[in-house]
Amino acid sequence: MEIFPSIWGISLDLWHAEHEGPEGLRRRQNGRFAALLAHARGASRFYRRLYQHLPADGVKLHDLPVVTKPELMEAFDDWVTDPRITRADVERFTEDPSLIAKPYRDDYFVCMSSGTTGIPGLFIYDPDAINMYRAIAFARIEHTWLGASDWLHMAQRGFRWAGVFGTGAHYVGAGWIELERQRDAFRAGAFRVFSVQQPLNELVADLNSFDPAMLTGYPSALELLADEQIAGRLELRPALLECGGETLSQESAERITSAFGCALRNIYSASECLTMAFSCDQNWLHVNSDWVILEPVNEDHRPTAPGEPSHTVLLTNLANRVQPIIRYDLGDSVLVRPDRCPCGSPLPGIRVAGRNDDILRLLGVDGNILKVLPLAIGTVIEETPGIHRSQLIQTGPDTIRLRLDIKDGADSETVWKEATERLKAYLVTQRLANVALLRASEPPEQSARFGKFRQVLVDPMIAGQR
C-alpha cells in the first residue's frame, strides 16, 4: 500500500507541512512513527522478537532499544518485511555491477554502504520511499536552492547532471543518478556518473566534454576539482554544486565556491536514509523531520542538549517499510541548533561531523605530488573478496601502510596478495607505480577523535610536514 498516491501528492503534503510549521511537522512525524512501529512489529520477525516485552499500545520512541548495523545485518532475513528477500539473494544481486539501479524483485532499489563504521551494509528501498525522496528533491531542496536565474542557467545547459562518485559497485551516490537516468529514456543523456577511481586528467577531460549544469560529488572530490578549475585545466560553468558523503569544512566550502563561482549546497544522506537533511544559505542542514527522526545522544544513548555535539545519532527512517530502520546507531556526531534558523525554515537545523578520511598526497613517478581521493583508493580495497575492513595510512611521501581485517574462513595470504595486486594496479593508473605498500601486522584501528572508522588517513607526522 502506498504512503501517498504519487510524487505530486507527497510534494503537496511537504508544502503543507512546512507552512503549518513545527506543529504540523511534529504531527506528521508522530503519525508516521506509530504506523512504522505497528508495521515493523507485524511484518518483521526481528522487530517482533526485539519488542516482544513491550506493551501493545502507548510505546514511545525512547522506550525502544537501539539497533546497530552488525545486529541488523546478522538478522537480515528476519529484518526485512518481504519474505521473498534474503541476504544471500541480495548479495548475489549486488555482485553484478551491470544490475546497478535495476529493479530488484521488480520493485526495489538496492544499495550498499562502503563500511565507514567497519561493517558494510545492504539496504533496500520500496517504491513509496523512492517517491518520497524524489518529492523532497523537487518540492523542498530545489525550491530552496534554485532561483529563477538558476533555473534559466540550468535550462541553457540542458539540465545536465554530473555525479563524481565511487563506481563499480551498488553505492548509493552513483546508483541514485543511474536510477534517475533509467527512469526517463528521453532525458537519459542528461545524467552521467564519473568515477573518482579514474586518473584525474581523464576525469577533467570527461567533465569538460560533458559540461554539466549541476555537479555533485564528495567534498574531497570537489576540492580536488576546484584546484583543477583554478589551474585552468577544468573549465566548468555549473549553476549549482552539491556535495555529501563526507564532512564539509568551511575552508573547503569557500575554496570550492570561489573556484566555480556558484553556490555550493550540502546534503546529509546515508545508505540507510537517502535524504535526511539539506543545507540553507546560513550553512545549517535542515532535517526533513516529517519523514525522518534524528536523535543526537551521548555514549549511554541519552539525549544531548541543543548546541552540544553528540557522541552519535540515532536514525529512524519513517518512509521505508521493506527494511524498517528504527533507532539505528548511525555513528555521526550531530549538533542541533537551539533556536529557529535565520533562513526562516521551520525544519530543525543541525550540523554534522561524519566521514573524515584524508586526501593522500603521494610522490609520483615523475617527481610531482599527486592527490588521491580517499573514497577512490578505499573502494579498490573494499572490493577484494575476504576483507572485513581495511585501513590505509600514508606513512611517507611514497609509502602506504595497509591494515587488513580478514573475514573468518578466508585465507589471509591469498587475501593479502589479491588486495595488494588490486591496489598496485590502481596506483599504476594514477602514475604512482613507485609507491611502496607496507604490510601492517596490526588490524585496522578505530579513531579516538572521530566517531566513524577512518579508512584512509595520513600519518600525523607526514601531515605536519606539508
N, C-alpha and C positions, 0 to 999 in steps of 0.2 A: 504494500500500500504506500503510495506517495505521501510525503510530508506536505507538499504543495503540488498542485497540478502541473506547474510549468515554471520555467525560469522567470517568466513575467510575473507570475503570482508571488514568487519569493521576493522578487525585486520590489514589488508594491509593498509587501509587508516590511521589508527592510527600511523603506522610506517612512512608512508609518511609525515603525519602532523608534527611529531617530527623532522624529517630530514629536512623539509622545514623551521623549526624554527618559531619564533614569528609571522612572516608574514603569513605563512601557517596556523598556529593555528587561527590567527585573521580572515583570510578569511573564514575559515570553520565556525567559531563562528558566523560571520555576516550573512552568508548564511542560517545557521540553525535557527538563531533568526528570520530572515524575514519569513522563512517558518512556524515556530511555531506561530508567530503572526498572519499570514494570516489564519492558521488552526483554532486558537483559536477564531478569530473574526467570522469565518464562521460556526464553529461546536459547540461552547459553548455559550449557551444563556447568561450565566453570563458575559463572557468577551464581548459579543456583546453589552450588556447594559452598561458595565463599560467603554467601549471605544467608545461609540456612538458619543461623542463630538469631537473625534479626526479625523483628515483628513484621507482619504483612503490611501494615499501614503506618504512616507517620514517620517514616525514616527520612532523616535529613542527610545532606551531603557529608557533613563532618562525622556522621555515625559510621560511614563506610570505611573499610580498610583500604590502605594504599596498595597499589599493584605496581609491578616493575616489568620491564621488557623481558628479562630472563624467565620470570614466572609465567607471563602470557605466552611466550614462545614455547615453553615447555608443555603448556596445556593447549596448544594451538587448536587441535581438533575439537576440544571441548569448548574453547573460547568462541569460535565462530558460530553464527546462528543459522547458517545454511548448511544442512547436513551433507550436501554434495561436495563441500570444500574440505580438503585435508591438507596438512602441511606438506606431505610428500608430493601431492599433486601440484600444489603451488610452487614448490621448489623445482619440479620438472618444468613447469611453465616458465619460470624466471631463468632457467638455464639457457633458454633460447633467446638471444638478443633480437632475432627477427620478429619476436612477438611483443616487443615494447609497445605499450599503449593499445595493443589489440585487446578486444573484449575477452575476459576470462569467464568461462561458463556462460557466454553470451551476454552477460550483464555488467561485469565488474571491471574496474580499473585496478591494476596491481602495481605496487611499487615496493622498493626495498630500501632500507636505511643503510648508510655506509658504516655504521657501528662506532660512532664517536663516543659512546659510553662503554665500548668494548664488546657489545653484543649486537650483531646485525639483526635486523628485523624484517618481517614480511607483512605488508599492510594492504588491505583490500577495501575498496570504496564501492558502495552501491550507487545506482543511478541518481537517487534522490540527493545524496551527498554531493555528487558531481554537479548537479544542477544548482545546489546551494552555493558552491564555490564559484561557479560561473556567474551567478547572480550577484554575489558580493563584489566580484571584479567589475561588473558592469554598473551596478547601482550605487556602490559605495566608493570603491577605490578610484575608478576612472572619473567619477563625478567629482571627487575631492582633488585629484591630481591634475586634471586637464582642464584648461580654459578654452575659449573659442579659438584663440590663436594657435594653441597646441593641436587642437583637432584639425585645423587647416593645414598645419605643418605635417601632421601625420598623413592626411589625405594626399598631400602633394608627393609623399614618399611611398604611396601605395599601401599604407598601414603595415609595412614590413616589420616583422618582429624577429630579432635575433637573440638567441639564448646561448650563453657561453657556460657550459656545464661539463661535468664528468659524463662520459658516454661509455657504451659497451655493455651496460647492464641496465636493469629496470630502476634507475634512480629517478626520484620524483621530479627534479627540475627538467631534465631532458624529456622525461616521459609525459609531463603535462603539455609541453609545447607540441610534442608529437601527437598527443591526443587531440589538441585543437587543430592541428594540420589535417588529421584524418577526418575530422568532423565535417569539414567543408571542402569538397573537391574543387570548387570554383576558386577558393582563396588559398588552396594548399601551398602554392608557391610563395605566399607572404609569410610563412612560418619556417624558420630554419634553426637547427641546433648546430652549434660549433663546438668542437671538442677541446677541452682545456689540455688534453693529452698531446695534441699535435704541436709541432715546433712553432715557436712564436712568430717567426717570419711568415709561415704558411697561414697561421691564424689571421695575421694582419692583412695579408693579401686577400684572403677569402672574405673577410669583413668589408674591406674596401669595395670588393666586387658586388657584394650583396647590398651595401649601402642602406642599413636599416633605419627606420623611423623611431624604433624603440629598441634599446639594448638592455638585456637582462643578464646578470651573472653574479658570481660570488664577489664580495668586496675585494678580495685579493686579486681576482681576475680583472676587475675593472681598474684597480690601482695599477696593475701591470700594463693594461691597455692605455691608461692615462699617460704613462711615460712614453709610449709609442706615439700617442696623439701629440704630445708636446714636442717630441723629436721630429714630427712631420711625416713619419712613415705611415701612420694611421690617419685617415682623412675623413672622419665621420662627422655628420651633422644631425645627430638624433634630436628628436623633440623631447625625449624622456629617457632617463636611465633608471633602472630598477635593480636592486640588489637584495640578497637574502642568503641564508645558509651559514653565515659567519658573523662575528661581531664587527660592526662598522664603527671605527673610531672617528672622532671629529676631525682629526688631522687628515685622515684618508678621505673623508667625505669632501672636505674643502679642496683637496688636490684634484679629486676626480671631477668635481663640479667645475673647477676652474679650467681644466683641460678640455672638457667637452662643451662648455658654455651653455649648459641646460640643467634643469633640475634633476637631482638625484633623490629617489624615493626608496624606502626600505620596507620590506615585507618580513614579518615574523611568521615563519611556517616551519613545518617539520613533516616527515613522512607520516607521522601519526595524526596530523591535522594540517591540512594544506594552507589555510589562511587564517591564522589566529589573530593577527593584528597588522595594521598598516600605518605608515608614518604620515604626519601632518607637517605643515611648514614651520612648526615650532619645535621640530625634532623629537616629538614624542610618538610612540606607537600606540594606536588606538585599538583596543580589543573589541572584536565582534562579539560582545558579551551576550547577545541574544542567541548565539549559536555555539559558544564555547565558554567554558569556565576555567579560569586560571587561578590557582590558589598558591601564592607565594608563602613558603613555610620555612621553618628552621630545621635543624637536624632531627628534631623529635616530631616533625610534621605538624608543628603548631603554627598558627598564622603569624606572619611578621607584620609589623605596623607599617602603614603607608609612609613612604620616604625612606624605609630601611631595606637594604638589599637582602634578598632571601638566600638561604642555603640551596634550595631547589624550588621547583614549581610543580604543582600537581595539575594535570590536564584532564578535563572531561570534555569529550567531543560530543556535542548534542545532535550532530547531523547524521552520523554514520551508524546504521543499525546492523550491518552484517558482521561487524567486528567491534563491539562496544568497548569504548575506552573511557573508564570511569576512575578518577583519582589516580592517574598514571604518573609516576615519577619521571618527569621529562629531563631533569638534570641541569636546567639553566638557572642562573641567578636572575631574579626579576625584582625590580623596584617599582612600586605603584605610586603614581602621582597623588598627593593627598587632597588636591583640590581640582576644580574643573580647568581643563586646558584653555589657554587664551585663544586657541583657534576656534573655540565655540562648540566643538563636538561634545555631545553628551556621552560618548563612548569612553570608558575608563582609559586613562593614559598610563603607559608603562615604559620602562627602559630595560633592556635585556643584555646580559653577558652570556653569550653562548659559546660557539666553537672559536678557539683562539689558536689555531695552528699557524706556524710561521712560514713565510716565503723563504725558500732557500736561495742563497746567492753563491753559486759554485763557479770555480775557476775552470773555464772550458779548454778544449784542446788548442784553441787559437790564442790563449792567454787573456781572453776577455772574461769578465764576470757575467754569468748568465743567470737569470732568475727562473726559478722553478716553482710553480704553484703547488701548495700542499695537497689540494684535492686531486690534482693530476697525478702526482707521484704516489700518493696514498692509494688511489684506485688500482694502480698497477699491482700492488702487493695484495690488496683485498681480494682480487680475482684469482689468487693462487689457491688451488684445492688443498685442504688440510690445515689452513691457517684459521685459528680462532680470532686472533687480533695481532696487529703489528705496530711497531713504533720505529720511525726513522729519525735519527739525530745527526745533524751536521756537526762534526767534531773538528773540522779543519777546512781550509779553502777548497780542497778537492777530496774530502773523505766523508763518508756517511757510515754511521754505526747502525746496524739493523738488529732490532729486538723482535723475536717472534714467540708467540704463544701457540703451540701446536695442538690441534684437536686430538682428543683421545682416539687411539686406534690408528692414527696416521704415522707413517714412518718419518721421523724427524730429519734424517739425512736427505731423503727424497724431497721433502717439502722445502728444506733449505736450498737444495740445488735448483729446484724449479723457481723458487722465489728470487734467487739471485740472478738466474738466467733472464727472467722476465724484467727485472729491474735494470740489468745491464743493457738489454735490448732497448729499453725505453731511453736510457741515458745516451745511447748511441744516436738515437733520433734527435736528441736535443743538443748534439755536438758536445757531449760530456763523457765520451768514451774513456777518458783518462781518470774519471772519478773512482776512487777505491772504495769497495764495500767491505766493511769490517763486521765480522760475526760477533754478536754480543752473547755472553754466557748468561746474563740476567734476563728475566722476562720483561715485557712492557710494564711501565710504572704509571700509576695514576698521579696526576699533578696535584700537589697540595694547594696551589694558588688558584687553579681554575676548576670549576665544578665538573666539566666534562673531560673525558680521557683525551689527551693530546696525542694525535697520531704522528704528526710531523713537527719537529721543533729544532731550533738552533741552540747548540750549547751556549750557555750564558757567557763563557769566556770568549767564544768566537763572536757572539753578538756585540760584545763590548768593544771589539776591535774595528767594527765597521765605521 
